């Protein structure tokens, strides 16, 4: 596996730190932050090859982070992560895929799933929105009878 410089953005400190530790054990250079405003500053100060962003954060959601990345850092690979919330994680990740994520990471995840997502992100051609499939079908709401 090629060593990559990766920024992890997740408002849950435990998840941020766990992701950092797992990626560092795999040989990557990792910076993590729980604040998307700090992430914006880090992206101006340093050159990252990939960003793993949570989709649900209080100050700025993952779609906003992705839009900023595509506008200001189009070369950066985007890995969208979600454990859901009021809506299933598959729904958020489906939106992330449509918004240009290079790979999708449902939470909770294993080390193998995390490393596979990093590989998928770099296997995707620049400018392509092709990603790994989202596990399971998207929920479909049925109208009340």
ABEGO torsion letter per residue (X at the ends): XBBBBBBBBBABAAAAAAAAAAAAAAGBBBBBBABAAAAAAAAAABBBABBBBBABBAABBAAAAAAAAAAABAABBBBBBBAEEABBAAAAAAAAAAAGBABBBBOBBBAAAAAAAAAAAAABBBGBABBBBBBEBBBBBBBBX
